[in-house]
Amino acid sequence: MGPIDLAHGFVGLFSGGKKYREKLDGEIKECFGVRSEWCVSSGKAALTLILSALTELSKRKRVVIPAYTCFSVPSAIVKAGLEVTLCDIDPVTFDFDRRSLETSIDEETLCVIPNHLFGIPSNLDLIARLCRERGAYLVEDAAQAMGGTYKGKKLGTIGDAGFYSLGRGKNLTCGSGGILVTNSFKLAPVIERLYSELEAPGFLATVKEFLQLLLMAVFIRPMFYWFPDGLPFLKLGETLFYREFPVEKLSGMKAGCLWNWPKRLETANRVRSVTAEYFREHLPLQKFSIQPAICYLRLPLLLARREIRDRFYAYSRAKGLGLSRMYPTAVNEIEEIKGIFDGKAYPGAKEVAERLLTLPTHHLMTQRDKEAICALFRSLEIQGVPSDEYLENRQPVCGAMQK
């Protein structure tokens, strides 16, 4: 987000942003080929709105999600008054484990939410077929996959409904926000009615958000990120479960900040794909398949053991390289809700939570940043530890597109 985007945000702050919202609405419909869309305060707010609408169309209560996903997903399910049902994942693809999914969907399932984690598409053909057979809705979590495609169709537009996140670090950002889309004639009017009942953020709250965007525009750059990262009260990089959060319309200020969003999204996604390919060429990943058509929000790697993963992560933090362990636990181990899962185990999700390390791919990375990350991985080889002893042979990038 550059100075021009912020300038439009400033205009939207004081003008109410009607012009910006109308422009944004039209562009989203055209870009994603959807009949209906709505912009709200966050990705989890978007999912909450979708789930609330589905409860008016069905008496079912269970929502099937991957056992390893962003904590915002179960947060939205709980806020919507529905039941979280977990399905284990395949650590090679991050998608649902096929056998587990077939037994997870039943006559009480309201919907299934695949998550396209890191931009890697889920097997939507399989999931859509199972949903049709069992009368469940398909809601795509495309929070990390905005602009990505599956067999020529935009992710988020293939199911009954889908949503995107505009939060910090996503493919497209205005600090925070969410977009929900649908082509369903049955679902759209229900969402429209619920959306019409939402409030817009107040002026003072919007001013605060604008000031936060100004600070983010400066400190999000790798050379400065050490400063906010060192302030514990900001809780940067932490994954939290929220029982309560606002479900509001997107402010006119943030709509203004998205003035040139199609070009920004296209550029950002192209850079992410190119950066992923750079790491494939310069890290011990040559035998693994990185799909050029995928805009990896982050490049996922499975390390051989948790202690090695944590060692890399500690080195990265000390040098400010931006590597991340992502979500700290599987969903069934989230402290606030773990009691509802009766001690059930999800080994695939647990394996990923313990050994996953992700590499940044965003457009603010310099060539020097990328070289430093590669040097970090080479450092263990220099110390006499071969890559096949610290890098798991079954890399998630192998399964980016399932058969």
C-alpha positions in Angstrom: 0.0 0.0 0.0 1.7 3.2 -1.2 1.3 6.9 -0.7 -1.4 7.2 -3.4 -3.5 4.5 -1.8 -3.2 6.2 1.6 -4.2 9.6 0.0 -7.4 8.0 -1.3 -8.0 6.5 2.1 -7.6 10.0 3.7 -10.2 11.3 1.2 -12.5 8.4 2.0 -12.1 9.1 5.7 -13.6 12.6 5.4 -16.0 12.1 2.5 -17.7 9.0 3.8 -16.3 6.9 1.0 -19.5 6.2 -1.0 -17.8 6.7 -4.3 -15.0 4.4 -3.3 -17.3 1.7 -2.0 -19.4 1.7 -5.2 -16.2 1.5 -7.3 -14.9 -1.4 -5.2 -18.1 -3.3 -5.4 -18.3 -3.1 -9.1 -14.6 -4.1 -9.6 -15.0 -7.1 -7.3 -18.0 -8.4 -9.2 -16.2 -8.0 -12.5 -12.8 -9.4 -11.4 -14.2 -12.5 -9.7 -17.2 -13.0 -12.0 -19.7 -13.1 -9.1 -23.3 -11.8 -8.9 -23.1 -10.6 -5.3 -20.4 -9.4 -2.9 -20.1 -7.5 0.3 -17.1 -5.9 2.1 -16.8 -6.1 5.9 -14.4 -5.5 8.7 -12.4 -8.7 8.6 -12.2 -12.2 7.1 -13.7 -13.7 10.2 -16.5 -11.2 10.0 -17.1 -12.3 6.4 -17.3 -16.0 7.5 -19.6 -15.2 10.4 -22.0 -13.4 8.0 -22.0 -16.4 5.6 -22.6 -18.9 8.4 -25.3 -16.8 9.9 -27.1 -16.7 6.6 -26.8 -20.5 6.2 -28.4 -21.0 9.5 -31.5 -19.4 8.1 -31.6 -21.9 5.2 -30.9 -25.0 7.2 -31.4 -26.5 10.6 -28.1 -28.3 10.5 -25.4 -27.2 13.0 -22.1 -28.9 12.2 -19.3 -27.1 10.3 -16.4 -29.3 9.0 -13.0 -27.6 8.9 -9.4 -28.7 8.6 -7.8 -29.6 11.9 -5.0 -27.3 11.0 -6.2 -23.8 10.0 -6.2 -20.2 11.1 -7.8 -19.8 14.5 -10.2 -17.2 13.0 -12.2 -19.9 11.3 -13.3 -21.7 14.5 -13.7 -18.2 16.1 -16.3 -17.4 13.4 -18.1 -20.7 13.8 -18.4 -20.3 17.5 -19.7 -16.7 17.1 -22.3 -17.9 14.7 -23.6 -20.4 17.3 -22.5 -23.5 15.3 -20.5 -26.6 16.1 -16.9 -27.0 15.1 -16.2 -30.4 13.5 -12.6 -31.3 12.7 -11.2 -33.3 9.9 -7.6 -34.3 9.8 -5.3 -33.1 7.0 -2.7 -34.6 4.7 0.6 -33.0 5.7 1.8 -33.2 2.1 -1.0 -31.1 0.7 -2.5 -29.2 3.7 -5.9 -30.3 2.3 -8.4 -32.6 4.0 -7.3 -36.2 4.5 -9.6 -37.9 1.9 -10.7 -40.8 4.0 -11.3 -38.7 7.1 -13.4 -36.2 5.0 -15.6 -39.0 3.7 -16.5 -40.0 7.3 -16.7 -36.4 8.6 -19.6 -35.2 6.5 -23.0 -36.5 7.6 -26.7 -35.6 7.8 -25.9 -33.0 10.5 -23.3 -31.2 8.4 -24.3 -27.6 7.5 -21.2 -26.9 5.4 -17.6 -27.8 4.7 -14.9 -25.1 4.7 -11.7 -26.0 2.7 -9.0 -23.4 3.4 -6.6 -23.1 0.4 -3.8 -22.7 2.9 -0.9 -20.5 1.7 -2.6 -20.2 -1.6 -2.5 -24.0 -2.4 -5.9 -25.0 -3.8 -7.8 -27.7 -2.0 -9.3 -30.6 -4.0 -12.6 -28.8 -4.8 -13.9 -31.5 -7.2 -13.9 -34.1 -4.4 -15.2 -31.7 -1.7 -18.0 -30.4 -3.9 -19.1 -33.9 -4.8 -19.2 -35.0 -1.2 -21.2 -31.9 -0.3 -23.7 -32.5 -3.1 -24.2 -36.1 -2.1 -24.8 -35.3 1.5 -26.7 -32.0 1.2 -24.1 -29.8 2.7 -23.0 -26.4 1.6 -19.4 -25.6 0.4 -17.9 -22.4 1.7 -14.4 -21.6 0.5 -11.9 -20.0 2.9 -9.8 -18.1 0.3 -8.4 -15.7 2.9 -4.9 -16.7 1.8 -5.7 -17.3 -1.9 -7.2 -14.1 -3.3 -6.5 -14.1 -7.0 -5.6 -17.8 -7.1 -7.3 -20.2 -9.5 -8.5 -23.8 -9.6 -8.9 -25.3 -13.1 -9.4 -21.8 -14.5 -11.9 -20.6 -12.0 -11.1 -18.0 -9.2 -10.7 -19.5 -5.8 -13.5 -18.4 -3.5 -16.1 -18.4 -6.3 -16.5 -22.2 -6.9 -18.5 -23.1 -3.8 -21.8 -21.8 -2.6 -20.0 -18.9 -1.0 -16.4 -17.8 -0.4 -14.5 -15.1 1.5 -11.2 -13.3 1.3 -9.1 -11.5 4.0 -7.7 -8.0 3.6 -5.6 -8.3 6.7 -2.0 -7.5 7.2 0.3 -9.9 5.3 -2.4 -11.1 2.9 -2.3 -11.1 -0.9 -4.1 -7.7 -0.8 -4.4 -5.6 2.3 -5.9 -2.4 3.7 -4.8 -3.2 7.2 -7.9 -5.3 8.0 -11.1 -6.2 6.2 -12.9 -9.0 4.4 -14.8 -9.8 1.3 -17.6 -12.4 0.9 -18.9 -13.5 -2.5 -21.6 -15.8 -3.9 -23.4 -16.7 -7.0 -26.2 -18.4 -5.1 -29.7 -16.9 -5.8 -30.9 -18.5 -2.6 -28.1 -17.4 -0.3 -27.5 -13.8 -1.6 -30.7 -12.2 -0.4 -30.3 -13.6 3.1 -26.7 -12.2 3.3 -27.9 -8.9 1.8 -30.5 -8.5 4.6 -28.0 -9.4 7.3 -25.4 -7.0 5.8 -27.9 -4.2 5.7 -28.3 -4.5 9.5 -24.6 -4.0 10.1 -23.1 -0.7 11.4 -20.1 1.0 9.8 -17.2 1.9 12.0 -17.5 5.2 13.8 -15.4 8.2 12.8 -13.0 8.1 15.7 -12.4 4.4 15.2 -11.8 5.0 11.6 -9.3 7.7 12.4 -7.4 5.3 14.6 -7.4 2.7 11.9 -6.0 5.3 9.4 -3.2 6.2 11.8 -2.4 2.5 12.2 -2.2 2.1 8.4 0.3 5.0 8.3 2.5 3.3 10.8 2.1 -0.1 9.0 3.2 1.5 5.7 6.5 2.4 7.3 7.3 -0.4 9.7 6.0 -3.3 7.5 9.3 -3.1 5.5 11.8 -5.8 6.5 14.5 -3.2 7.5 12.2 -1.6 10.1 10.0 -4.5 11.2 12.3 -5.2 14.1 10.9 -2.2 15.9 7.2 -3.2 16.1 8.1 -6.8 16.4 10.0 -6.0 19.6 6.9 -4.4 21.2 5.1 -7.2 23.0 1.8 -5.3 23.5 1.3 -5.3 19.7 1.2 -9.1 19.7 2.6 -9.3 16.2 2.9 -12.8 14.8 0.7 -14.2 17.5 -2.3 -16.4 16.6 -5.3 -15.8 18.9 -8.7 -17.2 19.3 -11.4 -14.6 19.6 -14.8 -15.3 21.1 -15.9 -11.7 20.4 -15.0 -9.5 17.5 -16.8 -6.8 15.5 -18.9 -7.7 12.4 -19.1 -4.3 10.6 -19.2 -2.9 7.1 -15.9 -1.9 5.6 -15.2 1.7 6.2 -15.1 4.3 3.4 -11.5 5.0 4.4 -10.4 1.4 3.7 -12.4 1.3 0.5 -10.4 4.4 -0.5 -7.1 2.6 0.3 -8.2 -0.1 -2.2 -8.4 2.4 -5.0 -6.0 0.6 -7.3 -6.5 -2.9 -5.8 -6.6 -5.0 -9.1 -3.2 -3.9 -10.2 -1.8 -4.3 -6.7 -3.2 -7.8 -6.4 -1.9 -8.9 -9.7 1.6 -7.5 -9.1 1.8 -9.0 -5.5 0.7 -12.4 -6.7 3.2 -12.5 -9.6 6.0 -11.6 -7.2 5.0 -14.3 -4.8 5.1 -17.0 -7.5 8.5 -15.7 -8.7 9.9 -15.7 -5.2 8.7 -19.2 -4.5 10.6 -20.4 -7.7 13.7 -18.5 -6.5 13.7 -20.5 -3.3 13.2 -23.8 -5.2 16.3 -23.1 -7.2 18.5 -21.9 -4.4 17.4 -24.1 -1.5 17.6 -28.0 -1.4 14.2 -28.1 -3.0 15.1 -29.0 -6.6 13.4 -32.4 -6.3 10.2 -30.9 -5.1 7.5 -29.5 -7.4 6.5 -25.8 -7.0 3.5 -25.0 -9.1 4.2 -21.8 -11.1 0.5 -21.0 -11.3 0.2 -20.7 -7.5 0.7 -17.4 -5.8 2.1 -18.7 -2.5 1.2 -16.4 0.4 4.1 -18.1 2.2 6.2 -21.0 1.0 5.7 -24.0 3.4 8.4 -26.4 4.4 8.3 -29.3 6.7 11.4 -29.7 8.8 12.5 -33.1 9.9 12.0 -32.5 13.6 10.4 -29.8 15.8 13.7 -28.9 17.4 15.3 -28.2 14.0 12.3 -26.1 13.0 12.6 -24.1 16.2 16.3 -23.7 15.7 15.8 -22.2 12.2 13.0 -20.0 13.5 15.2 -18.6 16.3 18.0 -17.8 13.9 15.6 -16.1 11.6 14.2 -13.9 14.4 17.6 -12.9 15.5 18.4 -11.8 11.9 15.0 -10.4 11.1 14.4 -12.7 8.1 10.7 -13.1 8.5 10.4 -16.9 8.8 7.3 -18.1 10.6 6.0 -21.2 12.4 2.4 -20.2 11.6 -0.3 -21.5 13.8 1.1 -22.9 17.2 -1.3 -25.9 17.5 -3.9 -27.9 15.7 -7.4 -26.6 16.3 -8.3 -29.3 18.8 -5.5 -28.0 21.1 -6.8 -24.4 21.2 -7.1 -23.7 24.9 -10.5 -21.9 24.7 -12.3 -24.8 22.8 -10.3 -27.9 23.2 -12.9 -29.4 25.6 -15.4 -29.9 22.8 -13.2 -32.4 21.0 -13.2 -35.1 23.7 -9.5 -35.7 23.5 -9.7 -36.8 19.8 -6.3 -36.9 18.0 -5.6 -35.4 14.6 -2.1 -36.7 13.8 -1.7 -35.0 10.4 -2.5 -31.6 11.9 -0.3 -32.2 14.9 2.6 -33.1 12.6 2.3 -29.9 10.6 1.9 -27.7 13.7 5.1 -29.1 15.2 7.3 -29.1 12.1 6.1 -26.4 9.7 8.3 -23.5 8.8 7.2 -20.9 6.2 9.2 -18.6 4.1 8.1 -15.0 3.2 7.3 -14.3 -0.5 6.0 -10.8 -0.4 7.0 -7.9 -2.7 8.8 -6.0 -0.1 11.6 -8.6 0.1 14.9 -7.5 -1.4 17.4 -9.7 -3.2 19.5 -9.4 -0.1 16.7 -10.7 2.1 16.3 -13.8 -0.1 20.0 -14.4 -0.2 20.1 -14.2 3.6 17.3 -16.8 4.0 19.2 -19.2 1.6 22.4 -18.6 3.6 20.5 -19.5 6.8 19.6 -22.9 5.3 23.1 -23.5 3.9 24.6 -22.8 7.3 23.6 -26.3 8.6 25.1 -27.9 5.5 28.3 -26.0 6.2 28.3 -27.4 9.7 28.1 -30.9 8.2 24.4 -31.6 8.6 23.1 -32.7 5.2 19.8 -31.3 4.0 18.1 -34.7 4.0 18.6 -34.8 7.8 16.8 -31.5 8.5 14.4 -31.1 5.6 11.5 -33.6 5.4 11.4 -35.5 2.1 7.6 -35.1 1.9 7.3 -31.4 1.2 3.9 -29.7 1.0 4.8 -28.1 -2.2 4.7 -31.5 -3.9 0.9 -31.7 -3.4 0.0 -28.2 -4.5 -2.5 -29.6 -7.0 -4.2 -32.9 -6.3 -5.2 -35.4 -8.8 
